[in-house]
Amino acid sequence: MRLSVAERRAELLRAAVEQIEARGVAAVRIADVASALGVSNALVLYHFATKEKLVAAAFAHAAEGDLARLRRILGRRTTAVRRLRAAVRWYAPTGQAKGWRLWIEGWAAALRETALREVTRELDLQWKSALAGVLAEGAAAGEFSCPDPAAAALRLTALLDGLAVQLTSYPGALSRARAQEWVDEALARELGLERTALIASPR
């Protein structure tokens, strides 16, 4: 069965993500992706031109599902506190969000690869913007106090990303239970609430 251009591109991106996860950004080659699918190197290059463009597109592809899930969580018809708690718990390295090993690889490679840096920065801004929007909404509704939603979103995501590095790169350095406790404490602090009140709020 002949694949459409969009289907072939999606297939190549899925294979690229799998190869990056297995080999790392620095080691993965066009040939690895082509071999995984039984296609030629030329076909991969036809769709993405360079390894750098393939890797950048693969990271964007990997994030699409998680960004859509985040927006669904934040778009629920419930209080901003409940939506924020559900989103932060899901995004946290103790939750079910993106594969953190893949993203730590991406952050490191982005220091040297311009295309990947642009993609990861744009994705990072989308995460922060989504959280900041609900923080602003909840503050406007009087649910909690958050004078600077953008700064609060940056602090929260910085903590979550840092905890992900600790849990992923240094197994045993930090328990998942302690990490989750710190996440809850940070969210409560940003909302001007007691942690007990935040924990008591249904998901």
GUMI-613396 format. One line per 8 residues: number of its first residue (from 0); their letters; for each residue x, y, z of N, C-alpha, C, O. Coordinates in pm, whole numbers, plus 32768, in hexadecimal, padded with zeros to 4 digits. Example, Ala and Ser with C-alpha at 12.3 -4.5 7.8 and 13.67 -1.06 7.14 Angstrom:
0	AS	8527/7DC7/830C/84CE/7E3E/830C/8528/7EB6/830C/8590/7EB4/834E ~ 8505/7F1F/82C4/8557/7F96/82CA/850A/8003/8313/853D/8072/8324 .
***
This chain:
0	MRLSVAER	8055/7F88/8000/8000/8000/8000/8058/807D/8000/80B1/808C/8054 ~ 803F/80D5/7FA2/808F/814F/7F96/8061/81B7/7FFB/7FEA/81D7/8003 ~ 80C0/81ED/8049/809E/8251/80AE/8099/82DC/8070/80E3/82FA/8012 ~ 8041/832F/80A5/803D/83BB/807A/80B8/8401/80B2/80FD/83CB/8108 ~ 80D2/8479/8081/8145/84C6/80B3/813A/84DC/814A/819C/84CE/8193 ~ 80C1/8500/8178/80AE/8519/8207/80C0/849A/8259/80FC/849E/82C4 ~ 808E/842A/8226/809D/83AB/826D/812F/8380/8274/815E/8353/82DC ~ 8176/838E/8205/8204/836A/8202/8253/83C2/8262/82AA/8392/82AA .
8	RAELLRAA	8235/8441/8262/827C/849E/82BB/8263/8478/834D/82C1/8477/839D ~ 81E7/845A/8370/81C8/8433/83F9/8210/83B2/841E/8240/83A5/848F ~ 8218/8354/83C2/825E/82D6/83DA/82F2/82EF/83F4/832D/82B4/844F ~ 832E/8345/83A5/83BB/8366/83B6/83D4/83AB/843C/8438/8391/847F ~ 8378/8403/8464/8388/844A/84E3/837D/83EA/8559/83C9/83F5/85B9 ~ 831E/838D/8553/8311/832A/85BF/8390/82D6/85CA/83BF/82BB/8639 ~ 83C7/82AF/8558/8442/8260/8559/84B7/82B2/858F/850B/827E/85D8 ~ 84BB/8331/856A/8526/8388/859B/8521/8396/8633/8588/8392/8676 .
16	VEQIEARG	84A9/83A8/866A/849A/83B3/86FB/84CC/8333/873E/8514/8339/87A2 ~ 84A7/82C0/8708/84D3/8240/8742/856B/8233/873D/85A8/8203/879C ~ 85A6/825C/86D0/8638/8251/86C2/8680/82B4/871D/86EA/8294/8755 ~ 8648/832B/872C/8685/838D/8788/867F/8359/8817/86E1/8365/8862 ~ 860D/831E/883D/8600/82E8/88C4/8664/8276/88DC/8699/8267/894A ~ 867C/8227/8874/86D5/81B4/8882/8769/81DA/887A/87BB/81A0/88C1 ~ 878B/823A/8826/8818/8258/880B/8848/82DF/883D/88C0/82F4/884E ~ 87EA/833C/8854/8811/83C4/8876/881C/841A/87FB/8833/83E8/878D .
24	VAAVRIAD	880C/849C/880C/880E/84FA/879B/8893/84F7/8752/8896/84F4/86D7 ~ 8901/84F8/879C/8985/8501/875E/89A5/8486/8709/89E4/8492/86A0 ~ 897B/8411/8736/89A1/8395/86F3/8943/836C/8682/896C/8323/8628 ~ 88C8/839A/8687/8867/836D/8622/888E/839F/8598/88BE/840F/8588 ~ 8878/834A/8533/8899/836C/84A9/881E/835F/844F/87BE/8319/8471 ~ 8823/83A2/83DE/87BA/8391/837A/87AC/82FD/8359/873D/82CB/8349 ~ 881B/82B9/834F/881B/822B/832A/87D1/81D7/8392/8792/8173/836E ~ 87D7/81FD/8411/8790/81B2/847A/86FA/81BA/8465/86B2/8156/8472 .
32	VASALGVS	86CA/8231/8446/863B/8245/8430/860F/81FB/83B3/85A7/81B9/83B2 ~ 865D/8206/8348/863C/81C2/82CB/8639/812B/82DF/85DE/80E7/82B0 ~ 869D/80F6/8324/86A6/8066/833B/8631/8032/838E/85FE/7FC5/8374 ~ 8606/807F/83F0/8598/8055/8446/8518/8040/83F7/84C3/7FEF/841E ~ 850A/8088/8388/8490/807F/8336/84A5/8032/82B4/8447/8019/8269 ~ 8522/800C/829B/853F/7FC5/821E/8533/801D/81A4/850A/7FEF/8139 ~ 8558/809D/81B3/8554/80F9/8142/85E0/812F/8129/863C/8112/8176 ~ 85F1/817D/80C1/8674/81B3/809F/8692/8234/80EB/8638/827B/8116 .
40	NALVLYHF	8713/824F/80FB/873C/82CE/8136/8705/8343/80E5/86E0/83AB/811B ~ 8702/8331/8061/86D5/839C/8008/8643/83C1/8024/861E/8436/8018 ~ 85F1/835F/8048/8565/837D/8065/855A/83D4/80E2/850B/8432/80E6 ~ 85A9/83B4/8147/85A7/8404/81C2/85D4/8493/81A3/8597/84F4/81D0 ~ 863F/849F/8156/8674/8522/8134/8615/8570/80D9/8613/85EB/80DD ~ 85C7/852A/8089/8564/856E/8034/84FF/85B9/808A/84D5/8627/8067 ~ 84D8/857C/80FA/8472/85B8/8151/84AD/8620/81B1/8467/867F/81D6 ~ 852B/860F/81DA/855F/8666/8244/85E3/86AC/8224/8610/8700/8271 .
48	ATKEKLVA	8622/868B/81B4/8699/86D0/8182/8718/86B7/81D3/8780/8698/8199 ~ 8712/86C5/8257/8788/86B0/82AC/8762/8667/832C/86ED/8663/8352 ~ 87C5/862E/836D/87AC/85ED/83ED/8778/8652/8452/871E/8631/84A0 ~ 87AD/86CB/8452/8783/8731/84B2/86EE/8750/84A4/86A8/875E/8508 ~ 86C0/875C/8427/8632/8779/8411/85DB/8701/8439/856D/8714/846D ~ 860B/8689/8421/85C2/8611/8449/85B4/860B/84E0/8548/85F0/8514 ~ 8621/8624/8527/861E/861F/85BA/85C1/868A/85F2/8573/866E/864D ~ 85C9/8703/85BD/8573/876E/85ED/84E0/874B/85D6/848C/875F/862E .
56	AAFAHAAE	84C0/8716/855F/8436/86F0/8541/8409/867C/8599/8394/8675/85BF ~ 8464/8621/85B9/8442/85AF/860F/841C/85DE/869B/83BF/85A9/86D7 ~ 8463/8641/86D0/8442/8674/8755/83BB/86BD/8753/836D/86B1/87B1 ~ 83A0/8707/86E8/831E/874A/86DE/82AF/86E1/86D7/8245/86F2/8714 ~ 82C6/8677/868C/8264/860B/8680/824B/85C9/8707/81D9/85AC/872B ~ 82B7/85B1/8752/82AA/856F/87D4/825A/85C4/8836/8216/858F/888E ~ 8262/8647/8828/821E/86A1/8886/818B/86B8/8865/813E/86E0/88BD ~ 8163/86A1/87E9/80DB/86C3/87BF/8070/8681/8815/8010/86C1/883F .
64	GDLARLRR	8082/8600/882E/801F/85B8/887E/8015/85EC/890C/7FA8/85FB/8942 ~ 808A/8607/8948/8089/8638/89D2/804F/86C4/89DC/8009/86E3/8A3C ~ 806C/8719/8979/8033/879F/897A/7F9C/879A/896C/7F54/87E6/89AD ~ 7F6C/8740/8918/7EDB/8731/8908/7E9C/8700/898A/7E30/872E/89B0 ~ 7EDF/86A3/89CE/7EAA/866F/8A4E/7EA9/86DE/8AB7/7E49/86EB/8B03 ~ 7F13/872D/8ABC/7F1A/879B/8B1C/7EA5/87FB/8B06/7E64/8827/8B66 ~ 7E8B/881C/8A88/7E1E/887A/8A6B/7D96/883F/8A8F/7D3C/8888/8AB9 ~ 7D88/87BD/8A7D/7D0A/877D/8AA6/7CF7/8785/8B3D/7C89/87A1/8B6D .
72	ILGRRTTA	7D62/876D/8B88/7D5A/8774/8C1A/7D38/8803/8C46/7CE2/8817/8C9B ~ 7D7C/8864/8C0B/7D68/88EF/8C33/7CE4/8927/8C00/7CB5/898E/8C30 ~ 7CA7/88E3/8B9F/7C28/8912/8B68/7BAD/88D2/8BA8/7B3D/88EC/8B7D ~ 7BC1/8880/8C0E/7B4F/883E/8C4F/7AF1/88A5/8C8E/7B1B/8913/8CB2 ~ 7A73/887E/8C9B/7A0F/88D7/8CD7/7A0C/88C2/8D6E/79B0/8885/8DA5 ~ 7A74/88F6/8DAF/7A7D/88F0/8E41/7AD0/8966/8E6F/7AF3/89BC/8E1E ~ 7AF0/896D/8EEF/7B38/89E0/8F22/7BC7/89E5/8EEC/7BFF/897F/8EC3 ~ 7BFF/8A5B/8EEC/7C8A/8A6C/8EBF/7CE8/8A1F/8F1C/7D4B/89E6/8EED .
80	VRRLRAAV	7CCB/8A1D/8F9D/7D21/89D5/8FFD/7D27/8941/8FD8/7D93/8906/8FD3 ~ 7CB4/8905/8FBE/7CB1/8877/8F9C/7CFA/885B/8F18/7D43/87F9/8F0C ~ 7CE5/88B4/8EB7/7D28/88A1/8E36/7DBF/88AE/8E43/7E0A/8860/8E08 ~ 7DEB/8911/8E90/7E7B/8925/8EA2/7EBA/88B0/8EEC/7F26/8882/8EC8 ~ 7E77/8881/8F53/7EAD/8811/8F9F/7EB8/8795/8F46/7F1D/874F/8F48 ~ 7E4F/8779/8EF7/7E52/8706/8E9D/7EC2/8713/8E35/7F08/86B3/8E18 ~ 7ED1/878C/8DFE/7F36/87A2/8D96/7FC3/8795/8DCE/8019/8754/8D91 ~ 7FDC/87D2/8E40/8062/87CF/8E7B/8085/8741/8EA7/80F7/8715/8E96 .
88	RWYAPTGQ	8025/86FA/8EDF/803F/866F/8F08/8059/8617/8E8F/80AC/85BC/8E95 ~ 8013/8630/8E22/8028/85E0/8DA9/80AE/8601/8D68/80F4/85A7/8D3B ~ 80D1/8681/8D63/814D/86AE/8D24/81C8/8689/8D75/8234/8675/8D3D ~ 81B9/867E/8DF8/822A/8662/8E51/826F/85DF/8E2A/822F/8587/8DF0 ~ 82F0/85D2/8E49/8337/8556/8E27/8301/84DB/8E6E/8326/846A/8E4C ~ 82A9/84EF/8ED0/8267/847E/8F12/81E4/845C/8ECE/81A1/83FB/8EF5 ~ 81BD/84AB/8E69/813E/8495/8E25/814D/8449/8DA3/81AB/83FB/8D92 ~ 80EE/845F/8D45/80EA/8411/8CCA/810B/8464/8C4D/80E7/843B/8BDE .
96	AKGWRLWI	814C/84D4/8C5D/8166/852A/8BE9/81DC/84F7/8B96/8201/8482/8B9D ~ 8213/8551/8B4A/8279/8530/8AE6/82EC/84DC/8B1D/8308/84DE/8B95 ~ 832F/8493/8AC3/83A3/8444/8AEB/8417/84A0/8B0E/8454/84DE/8AB6 ~ 8434/84A8/8B8D/8497/850A/8BBA/8524/84ED/8B86/8570/854B/8B6E ~ 8548/846E/8B73/85CD/8450/8B3F/85E0/848E/8AB4/8649/84C4/8A95 ~ 8578/8484/8A62/857D/84C0/89DD/8593/8556/89E5/85E3/858E/899A ~ 854D/8597/8A42/8558/8629/8A4A/85DB/8659/8A87/860C/86C3/8A62 ~ 8612/860D/8AE2/8696/8631/8B18/86FE/8628/8AA8/8757/867D/8A9E .
104	EGWAAALR	86F3/85C1/8A55/8748/85B5/89DE/8738/8631/8985/8799/866A/8954 ~ 86BA/8658/8970/869E/86C9/8919/86D7/874C/894D/8710/879A/8901 ~ 86C8/8763/89CF/86FE/87DE/8A09/8795/87E6/89F7/87CB/8850/89D7 ~ 87D9/8775/8A0C/886B/8774/89FF/8894/8790/896F/88EE/87E0/8955 ~ 8852/874D/8910/8876/875F/8883/8853/87EB/8852/8895/881F/87F8 ~ 87EB/8828/888C/87C1/88AE/8861/882B/8919/887C/8827/8984/8840 ~ 8888/88FD/88D5/88F4/895B/88EF/894C/896D/8874/898E/89D3/8865 ~ 894D/8909/881C/89A5/890C/87A7/895A/8913/8722/8993/893B/86BC .
112	ETALREVT	88DA/88EC/8721/8890/88E3/86A4/8821/894D/86A1/87C1/8947/86EF ~ 882F/89AC/8648/87D4/8A1D/8642/8744/89F4/8627/86E8/8A25/8668 ~ 872F/899A/85C7/86A6/8971/85A4/8660/8932/861B/85EB/894D/8634 ~ 86A8/88DD/8664/866E/889A/86D8/8656/88FE/8748/85F2/88F5/8790 ~ 86B0/895E/8758/869E/89C4/87BF/8620/8A15/87A6/85D6/8A33/8804 ~ 8607/8A38/872A/858E/8A85/8709/850F/8A36/8726/84AD/8A6C/8759 ~ 8512/89B5/8705/849C/8960/871D/8484/894E/87B2/8413/8960/87E0 ~ 84EB/892B/87FD/84D7/8913/888D/84AF/8993/88D5/8461/898E/8934 .
120	RELDLQWK	84E3/8A04/88A9/84BC/8A83/88E7/8428/8AA1/88CD/83E0/8ACB/8928 ~ 83FC/8A8D/8852/8370/8AA6/8831/8314/8A49/887F/82AB/8A75/88AF ~ 8338/89CC/888C/82E7/896D/88D8/82E3/8994/896C/827A/898B/89AC ~ 8354/89BF/89A0/835C/89EA/8A2B/8301/8A62/8A43/82BC/8A69/8AA9 ~ 8301/8AC0/89E5/82AB/8B36/89F1/8217/8B10/89EE/81C6/8B4D/8A33 ~ 81F5/8AAB/899F/8169/8A80/8999/813C/8A43/8A1E/80CC/8A5C/8A4B ~ 8192/89F4/8A5E/8171/89BC/8AE2/815A/8A2D/8B46/80F6/8A2E/8B8E ~ 81B7/8A8B/8B4A/81AD/8AF9/8BAB/8132/8B4F/8B90/80EE/8B79/8BEE .
128	SALAGVLA	8116/8B6A/8B11/80A3/8BBD/8AEE/8020/8B7B/8B17/7FC6/8BBE/8B48 ~ 8017/8AF7/8B04/7F9D/8AB0/8B2A/7F85/8AB7/8BC0/7F15/8AD0/8BEC ~ 7FED/8AA3/8C0F/7FE0/8AAC/8CA1/7FC1/8B3A/8CCD/7F6B/8B50/8D22 ~ 8008/8B9B/8C92/7FF4/8C27/8CB8/7F64/8C53/8C9D/7F2C/8CA2/8CEA ~ 7F29/8C22/8C31/7EA0/8C47/8C10/7E3E/8C1D/8C7C/7DE4/8C6A/8CA0 ~ 7E4D/8BA4/8CB0/7DF1/8B75/8D18/7E11/8BB6/8D9F/7DB7/8BD0/8DEF ~ 7E90/8BD2/8DB8/7EB3/8C1C/8E31/7E71/8CA6/8E31/7E3B/8CD1/8E96 ~ 7E75/8CE9/8DBF/7E36/8D6D/8DB4/7D9E/8D62/8DC2/7D5F/8DB6/8E03 .
136	EGAAAGEF	7D64/8CFB/8D87/7CD4/8CE6/8D8E/7CA6/8CD1/8E1E/7C45/8D0D/8E4B ~ 7CEF/8C7A/8E67/7CCB/8C5E/8EF1/7CDB/8CD6/8F4B/7C8A/8CED/8FA5 ~ 7D44/8D24/8F33/7D5A/8D9D/8F83/7CEC/8E03/8F69/7CBB/8E43/8FC6 ~ 7CC5/8E12/8EE9/7C5B/8E70/8EC7/7BD5/8E48/8F04/7B82/8E9D/8F25 ~ 7BC1/8DC5/8F12/7B43/8D93/8F4B/7B43/8D97/8FE3/7ADE/8D77/9023 ~ 7BB5/8DBD/901E/7BBD/8DC5/90AF/7BD3/8D40/90F4/7BBF/8D35/916E ~ 7BFB/8CDA/90AA/7C13/8C57/90E8/7C93/8C58/913C/7C9D/8C12/91A0 ~ 7CF3/8CA8/9111/7D74/8CAF/9155/7DB9/8D30/912C/7D88/8D7A/90D6 .
144	SCPDPAAA	7E2A/8D4B/9169/7E77/8DC2/9148/7EF3/8D9C/90F9/7F42/8D48/9124 ~ 7F03/8DDA/9084/7F79/8DC0/9031/7F96/8E3F/8FE1/7F67/8E4E/8F70 ~ 7FE3/8E9B/901B/7FF9/8F1D/8FDD/8045/8F1A/8F59/8038/8F76/8F08 ~ 8095/8EB0/8F41/80E2/8EA9/8EC5/80DA/8E1A/8E8E/8134/8DCA/8EA5 ~ 806E/8DF9/8E45/805B/8D71/8E11/80CF/8D3E/8DBB/80F4/8CC9/8DC4 ~ 8108/8D95/8D68/8176/8D69/8D11/81EF/8D3F/8D63/822E/8CD9/8D46 ~ 8210/8D8D/8DC9/8282/8D6B/8E1F/8265/8CEC/8E6E/82BE/8C98/8E81 ~ 81E9/8CDD/8E9D/81C4/8C66/8EE8/81D0/8BEA/8E8F/8201/8B82/8EBC .
152	ALRLTALL	81A3/8BF4/8E13/81AE/8B83/8DB6/823F/8B5F/8D9C/8261/8AE9/8D93 ~ 8295/8BC4/8D90/8323/8BAA/8D7A/8360/8B64/8DF2/83AB/8B04/8DE3 ~ 8340/8B93/8E6B/8378/8B54/8EE4/8349/8AC3/8EF1/8398/8A6B/8F15 ~ 82CA/8AAB/8ED5/8295/8A23/8EE1/82D6/89C5/8E7C/8301/8957/8EA0 ~ 82DF/89EF/8DFF/8319/8997/8D9A/83AF/8984/8DB0/83E5/8919/8D93 ~ 83F2/89EB/8DE2/8481/89DD/8E01/8496/8974/8E6D/84F2/8922/8E65 ~ 8441/8976/8ED4/844B/8911/8F3E/8430/8886/8F06/847B/8829/8F22 ~ 83C6/8878/8EB6/83A3/87F6/8E7F/8411/87C0/8E24/8432/8749/8E29 .
160	DGLAVQLT	8449/8816/8DD1/84B5/87EB/8D79/8531/87C1/8DCA/8571/875D/8DAC ~ 8551/880F/8E31/85C4/87EE/8E84/85B1/876B/8ECF/860F/871B/8ED9 ~ 853A/8753/8F04/851F/86D5/8F48/8527/8660/8EE6/8554/85F3/8F0A ~ 84FD/8678/8E6A/8506/860F/8E04/8596/85E6/8DEC/85B4/856F/8DDD ~ 85F0/8648/8DE8/867E/8629/8DD6/86B0/85D5/8E4B/86F6/8571/8E36 ~ 868D/85FB/8EC6/86BA/85B0/8F3B/8686/8520/8F39/86D3/84C2/8F50 ~ 8606/850F/8F1F/85C9/848A/8F23/85F6/8432/8EAE/8604/83B9/8EBD ~ 860D/8470/8E3B/8632/8423/8DC4/86C8/8406/8DBE/86F0/8396/8D9C .
168	SYPGALSR	8719/8469/8DDF/87AA/845A/8DD0/87EF/841E/8E4A/8859/83E2/8E3D ~ 87B3/842E/8EC0/87F3/8400/8F3B/8792/83A8/8F8B/875F/83D3/8FF2 ~ 877A/832E/8F5C/871B/82D5/8FA2/8742/82C3/9034/87B6/82A9/9054 ~ 86E0/82D2/908D/86F9/82BF/911B/871E/833F/9164/871F/8342/91DF ~ 873D/83AA/9119/8764/8428/915A/86EE/846C/919D/86FF/84B7/91FD ~ 8676/8451/916B/85FE/8492/919E/8589/8431/918C/8578/83F7/9121 ~ 853A/8421/91F5/84C7/83C7/91E9/8458/840D/919B/844C/8487/919E ~ 8407/83BE/9157/8397/83F5/910C/8332/8436/916A/82F4/849A/9147 .
176	ARAQEWVD	8322/83FC/91E1/82C4/8434/9243/82F0/84BF/926E/829E/851A/9278 ~ 8372/84D0/928A/83A5/8553/92B3/8398/85B8/9241/8374/862B/9258 ~ 83B6/858C/91C8/83AA/85E6/9154/831A/8616/9146/8302/868C/912D ~ 82B9/85BB/9155/822D/85E2/9148/8205/8642/91B7/81B7/869F/91A1 ~ 8239/862C/922E/821E/8686/929E/824F/8713/927F/8209/8774/929B ~ 82C6/871D/9245/82FC/87A0/9223/82AB/87E3/91B3/8297/885C/91B4 ~ 827C/8793/9155/8229/87C9/90EA/81A8/8804/9123/8181/8874/9100 ~ 8167/87B9/917C/80EB/87EA/91BA/8105/8869/920B/80B6/88C8/9206 .
184	EALARELG	8172/886A/9256/8194/88DF/92A7/81AC/8959/924E/8180/89C7/9270 ~ 81F1/8946/91DE/820E/89B5/9184/818F/89EE/9147/817F/8A67/913F ~ 8135/8995/911C/80B7/89C6/90E2/8064/8A10/914A/802D/8A7B/912D ~ 805B/89D9/91C2/8010/8A1D/922C/804A/8AA7/9248/8000/8B08/925B ~ 80CE/8AB0/924C/8111/8B30/9267/80F2/8B95/91F9/80D7/8C0A/9217 ~ 80F5/8B6A/917B/80D8/8BC5/910C/8047/8BF6/910F/8029/8C63/90DF ~ 7FED/8BA5/9148/7F60/8BCA/914D/7F3A/8C0F/91D0/7EC8/8C39/91E2 ~ 7F9A/8C1B/922A/7F7C/8C59/92AB/7F20/8C05/9301/7ED4/8C3A/9352 .
192	LERTALIA	7F27/8B80/92EF/7ED2/8B25/933A/7F25/8ACE/9397/7F9E/8AC3/9387 ~ 7EE3/8A92/93F9/7F25/8A2F/944D/7F2D/89AC/93FE/7ED1/898A/93B4 ~ 7F9A/8963/9410/7FA8/88E5/93C7/7F37/8885/93EA/7F09/883B/9393 ~ 7F0A/8884/9465/7E9D/882A/948D/7E1D/8848/9440/7DD3/87ED/941C ~ 7E04/88CA/9425/7D8D/88F0/93DA/7D9B/88C3/9348/7D39/889A/9309 ~ 7E14/88CB/9312/7E2A/88A0/9289/7E19/8809/927C/7DDA/87D9/921E ~ 7E51/87BD/92DA/7E48/872B/92D6/7DB9/86FE/92E4/7D91/869A/92A8 ~ 7D6A/8747/9334/7CDF/8721/934D/7C87/8738/92D2/7C1B/8700/92C7 .
200	SPR	7CB7/878C/9276/7C67/87AA/91FE/7C67/8730/91A2/7CD1/86FF/917D ~ 7BF1/86FF/917C/7BEA/868A/9124/7C32/86A5/90A0/7C39/8717/9073 ~ 7C67/863D/9060/7CAA/864D/8FE1/7C46/866C/8F73/7C6C/867E/8EFF .
***
